[in-house]
Amino acid sequence: ACNVQAMVFGNAGENSATGVCFTRSPTTGENVLYGEFLVNAQGEDVVSGARTPLPIANMRHLLPESYQELQRVRIILEKHFLDMQDIEFTIENGNFYCLQTRDGKRTGLAATRIAFEMVQQGLINSKQAVLRVPPDSIVSLLAPSFDNASQDQLVATGLPAGPGAASGHISFTAANADALAQQGKKAILCRIETCPDDVKGMLASEGILTTRGGVSSHAALVARQMGKVAIVGASAIRIDYEKSILTIGDHIFKEGDMISLDGTTGKIYAGAIATQDSEVQRVLNGDLEPDESETYQIFDTIMQWANSYRRLSVRANVDTPEQNNLAVRLGAEGIGLCRTEHMFFSGERLDIVRAMLIAVEANERKQAAMRLLPHQRDDFYQLFISLQGKPITIRLIDPPIHEFLPHDPSAKLNLAERLGLPYDIIQARVANMEEANPMLGHRGVRLGITHPEITKVQAHAIFEAAAQAIAEGVEVNVEVMVPFVAFQEEFDAQANIINRIAQQVMDYRQVQIPYKLGTMIELPRAALTADQIAKSAEFFSFGTNDLTQMCLGMSRDDVGGFLPTYLNNNVLQHNPFSSIDNIGVGALVRIAVEKGKLARPDIKTGICGEHGGDPASIKFFHDVGLDYISCSAPRVPVAILAAAQAAIEEENSNET
């Protein structure tokens, strides 16, 4: 076959031209022509930079008849393709020729506005509009951004782990970051990697930067949960704690120097760059009325459409009322994962947990655990009040021991002074608890079985808080989750304790507390024997972070050494800690769901790992039949959109 095409020339004189344009703004979505053209020029002249093109709006005056023809063609193309178009055109001696058209690339803001306005114009319906908005792009409507970031200031890149933009003073310790915040100054916490000791500083900081770790590292997980800007795994950076310097090539930064992070792109800039909150975020924060922001109204309408089509319920992984309030404003229907150990990451509480873990005698451990009771009880009570009847899945304490123990001499000395114990005793007990592989060690259900007093105190805290809330007329919907279960017998041992405590509290308070007991499926054996575990467990929540580690034999904190090579050589198509491995890890999820429902047809199934906020993973979870997904609060709109798209695509597939 042979195509014969006529040539047209935009350089035939002053009534000739060539140009490129979008039928709507690809930046804002505004319904106006957006592009540029050159009079008496060919296409190469427009893109080469040899001449400065004119804004497309100038055509109205220079070539009015051709401009009207462009407007007519624009309407025809959008009616035919039902989408914003990217057009190339030539005008030869006053005659307009459309050379080619294609769907135009656009920002998240533009995608949302174009989809919304095309529904208003009757070009598409609301289902098509929901499908038009890439779920990940909706984050751009919420994240703060830099007013003007110069490429000259760009010094390094890392893995984007928490969207948004932040500037602040470099701080190498949590204490210094907190001190800066107390002074009203902004801090960027810069660490080789983070641990629970850093959480107070992370909370006080505007952003977090680490040189090690991946998108599922401690820094990334905690930052996303807190809604902090974060960049991790910036391997080109060297941090010297002793000298208090951060080195990037020839650039040397001292503690207190200003640095800026773009957590959406992973770019790191020298110096301070001004930031601004998005309109949508200002409305959610109560700083702007909804009717004063057209962008918020469009965002809210798209979310309402998505909510009307999705089957999966969407919850959030949060630990505090403040985090829950944000999640609810973004559309969350409850808490899918409340990590109780995250409630212990600061001040006195961390010391109590450490005292509990290093205790030698059961009585000593019980005393420490009892000191936690009022803190935990108040935490859960505040969450129940905040939720107002929405469900909450509370995971019993699951600390890999190494994350809570002090490691450097100064931290051990501080703990010894606070507990009133000799330094040598602290040193010996910590050394005695060190594990070769703590992620597979004394954690989760194993900690509860060897030290049942910990489970008892947590159960008391949960049910006493629930009883107090119910007595005040607040509806409570609580699910207690036992983590890291591999054997039905493990679950049963913990369930016996929890049920006994629940009954004691209900009898004493003369109140009925509705609750469910379930487990986190994060070990391959648990997935393969889900029919046995489901005889006792009323719900499954898949912890896909650990399930991925266990299934693939990869540490999420150490994949940085080989994962880029795997991706570049197509050994893997994507990071399995960001988007679920459907064939391997997904098979375990599917087996567990099928076996669990065989043993208990009404079992509730959900996912609370980081994959709960990934659109591709959400489609898999929809297809496999889960009941809900749970993700970090800032990812809730992404999850809502992705869940709606999965449902619409399934419906469309069934119709064909």
Buried (B, 14 or more C-beta within 10 A) or exposed (E): EEEEEEEBBBBBEEBBBBBBBBBBBBEBBBBEBBBBBBBBBBBEBBEEEEEEBBEBEBBBEBBEEBBEBBBEBBEEBBEEBEBBBBBBBBBBEBBBBBBEBEEBEBBBBBBBBBBBBBBEEEBBEBBBBBBBBBBBBBBBBBBBBBEEBEEEBBBBBBBBBBBBBBBBBBBBBBBBBBBBBEEEBBBBBBBBBBBBBBBBBBBBBBBBBBBBBBBBBBBBBBBBBBBBBBBBBBBEBEBEEEEBBBBBEEEEBEBBBBBBBBBBBBBBBBEBBEBEBBBBBBBBEEEBEEEEBEBBBBBBBBBEBBBEBBBBBBBBBBBBBBBBBBBBBBBBBBBBBBBBBBBBBBEEBBBBBBBBBBBEEEEEBBBBBBBBBEBBBBBBBBBBBBBEEBBBBBBBBBBBBBBBBBEEEEBBBBBBEBBEBEEEEBBEBBEEBEBEEBBBBBBBBBBBBEBBBBBBBBBBBBBBBBBBBBEEEBEBBBBBBBBBBBBBEBBBBBBEBBBEBBEBBBEEBEBEBEBBBBBBBBBBBBBBBBBBBBEBBBBBBBBBBBBBBBBBEBBBBEBBEEBEEBEEEEEBEEBBBBBBBBEBBBBBBBBBBEBBBEBBEEBBBBBBBBBBBBBBBBBBBBBBBBBBBBBBBBBBBBBBBBBBBBBBBBEEEEEE
